[in-house]
Amino acid sequence: MSVELDVLMQQLDELLTEPAVDAEDALEIACVAGLAARLDAPATALADAVGFRDGVGKELLEQAFAELDVEDLLGELDGVLSDATPEQVEDALSDIDDVIAAAIWCGQRKAVKELAKRTAKTVRDVPEAFAAMAPDGVELAKKAAIARDFDLYDYWLAVADAKAWSE
């Protein structure tokens, strides 16, 4: 297992030790599990998270995706593009990526389709803001999960090309 996957699995174990009391808690669990699944976490390592997703967390997750504020997430990204540090841009994109990974893992693809499409457009419209993240985009673009869900992860392909487009 990679270091990143180890960290995600530790976070997931910690999150699952406390009961999720609201949709925000459930979404946090789904974000971490979705990211771990994207990194090919073994099914046995995700078993408790799957049990949560398909059992006691099901209604909370449905609520979380029904209440998802796409405009707020995109607004955060747009708000850092003009004069932000690369770290701020990365954080804003990471927030979107977390939610998209969670939605894919939860079978809530429709809830994030517009978010993913508009995120990819933003990256392509302002590639210079994402140029520092291009190496991360290149690495993620190699993942089977990205290829499987290309329609929702297209923004990572745009990030991979951002440095070249910004020059």
C-alpha positions as CSV (number, residue, x, y, z in Angstrom):
1,M,0.0,0.0,0.0
2,S,1.2,3.5,-0.8
3,V,1.8,6.1,2.0
4,E,-1.2,8.1,0.8
5,L,-3.4,5.0,0.9
6,D,-2.1,4.2,4.4
7,V,-3.0,7.7,5.6
8,L,-6.5,7.5,4.1
9,M,-7.1,4.1,5.7
10,Q,-6.1,5.4,9.1
11,Q,-8.4,8.4,8.6
12,L,-11.2,6.1,7.6
13,D,-10.7,3.9,10.7
14,E,-10.8,7.0,12.9
15,L,-13.9,8.4,11.2
16,L,-15.7,5.0,11.6
17,T,-15.0,4.8,15.3
18,E,-17.4,7.7,16.0
19,P,-21.0,7.5,14.8
20,A,-22.0,9.8,12.0
21,V,-24.6,12.1,13.4
22,D,-25.4,14.2,10.3
23,A,-25.0,14.3,6.6
24,E,-21.7,16.2,6.8
25,D,-20.2,13.4,8.9
26,A,-21.4,10.8,6.5
27,L,-20.0,12.8,3.5
28,E,-16.6,13.0,5.2
29,I,-16.6,9.2,5.6
30,A,-17.6,8.8,1.9
31,C,-14.9,11.3,0.8
32,V,-12.1,9.4,2.5
33,A,-13.5,6.0,1.4
34,G,-13.9,7.2,-2.2
35,L,-10.3,8.5,-2.3
36,A,-9.1,5.2,-0.9
37,A,-11.1,3.2,-3.4
38,R,-9.7,5.3,-6.2
39,L,-6.2,4.3,-5.0
40,D,-7.3,0.6,-5.2
41,A,-7.7,-0.1,-1.5
42,P,-8.5,-3.7,-1.0
43,A,-12.1,-4.6,-0.6
44,T,-11.4,-6.0,2.9
45,A,-9.9,-2.7,4.0
46,L,-13.1,-0.9,2.9
47,A,-15.5,-3.4,4.3
48,D,-16.6,-1.3,7.3
49,A,-17.0,1.8,5.2
50,V,-19.1,-0.2,2.7
51,G,-21.2,-1.5,5.6
52,F,-21.7,2.1,6.7
53,R,-22.5,3.3,3.2
54,D,-25.0,0.6,2.5
55,G,-26.5,0.5,6.0
56,V,-26.8,3.1,8.7
57,G,-25.2,5.8,6.6
58,K,-27.3,5.4,3.5
59,E,-30.0,8.0,4.4
60,L,-27.4,10.5,5.6
61,L,-25.4,10.1,2.4
62,E,-28.5,10.5,0.3
63,Q,-29.2,13.7,2.3
64,A,-25.7,14.9,1.8
65,F,-25.8,14.6,-2.0
66,A,-29.3,16.0,-2.2
67,E,-28.1,19.1,-0.3
68,L,-24.7,19.4,-2.1
69,D,-24.1,23.0,-3.0
70,V,-22.3,22.8,-6.4
71,E,-22.3,26.6,-6.7
72,D,-20.5,27.0,-3.3
73,L,-17.8,24.5,-4.3
74,L,-17.3,26.2,-7.6
75,G,-17.4,29.6,-6.0
76,E,-14.5,28.6,-3.7
77,L,-12.5,27.5,-6.7
78,D,-13.3,30.6,-8.7
79,G,-12.5,32.8,-5.7
80,V,-8.9,31.7,-5.5
81,L,-8.0,31.7,-9.2
82,S,-7.0,35.4,-9.6
83,D,-4.4,35.9,-6.9
84,A,-4.1,32.8,-4.9
85,T,-1.1,30.7,-4.0
86,P,-0.8,27.3,-5.7
87,E,-1.6,25.8,-2.3
88,Q,-4.9,27.6,-2.1
89,V,-5.8,26.5,-5.7
90,E,-4.9,23.0,-4.7
91,D,-7.0,23.1,-1.6
92,A,-10.1,24.3,-3.5
93,L,-9.7,21.7,-6.2
94,S,-9.1,19.1,-3.5
95,D,-12.4,19.9,-1.9
96,I,-14.2,19.3,-5.2
97,D,-12.2,16.2,-5.9
98,D,-13.1,14.8,-2.5
99,V,-16.8,15.2,-3.2
100,I,-16.6,13.7,-6.6
101,A,-14.7,10.7,-5.4
102,A,-17.3,10.3,-2.6
103,A,-20.1,10.5,-5.1
104,I,-18.6,7.9,-7.4
105,W,-18.0,5.6,-4.5
106,C,-21.6,6.1,-3.3
107,G,-23.2,5.7,-6.7
108,Q,-24.3,9.3,-6.7
109,R,-22.8,10.2,-10.1
110,K,-25.7,12.4,-11.2
111,A,-25.2,14.7,-8.1
112,V,-21.7,15.7,-9.2
113,K,-21.9,15.5,-13.0
114,E,-22.3,19.3,-13.4
115,L,-19.7,20.0,-10.8
116,A,-17.1,17.8,-12.6
117,K,-17.9,19.3,-16.0
118,R,-17.6,22.9,-14.8
119,T,-14.4,22.1,-12.9
120,A,-12.8,20.7,-16.0
121,K,-13.9,23.8,-17.9
122,T,-12.4,26.1,-15.2
123,V,-9.1,24.3,-15.4
124,R,-9.0,24.6,-19.2
125,D,-10.1,28.2,-19.1
126,V,-7.4,29.2,-16.5
127,P,-4.6,26.6,-16.9
128,E,-1.9,28.9,-15.4
129,A,-3.7,28.6,-12.0
130,F,-3.3,24.8,-12.1
131,A,0.1,24.6,-13.7
132,A,1.9,23.8,-10.4
133,M,-0.5,20.8,-10.0
134,A,0.3,19.3,-13.4
135,P,2.6,16.5,-12.0
136,D,-0.2,15.4,-9.7
137,G,-2.6,15.4,-12.6
138,V,-0.2,13.3,-14.7
139,E,0.1,10.7,-11.9
140,L,-3.7,10.6,-11.3
141,A,-4.4,10.4,-15.0
142,K,-2.5,7.0,-15.0
143,K,-5.0,5.5,-12.5
144,A,-7.5,3.0,-13.7
145,A,-10.2,4.6,-11.6
146,I,-9.7,7.9,-13.5
147,A,-10.1,6.1,-16.8
148,R,-13.2,4.2,-15.6
149,D,-14.8,7.4,-14.6
150,F,-13.3,9.7,-17.2
151,D,-16.6,11.7,-17.6
152,L,-16.3,12.8,-13.9
153,Y,-12.5,12.9,-13.6
154,D,-11.8,14.8,-16.8
155,Y,-10.5,17.8,-14.8
156,W,-7.5,15.7,-13.8
157,L,-6.6,15.3,-17.4
158,A,-7.0,19.0,-17.8
159,V,-4.7,19.6,-14.8
160,A,-2.2,17.2,-16.3
161,D,-2.0,19.4,-19.3
162,A,-2.3,22.8,-17.5
163,K,1.5,23.5,-17.4
164,A,1.8,23.0,-21.2
165,W,-1.3,25.1,-21.9
166,S,-0.1,28.0,-19.7
167,E,3.2,28.4,-21.4
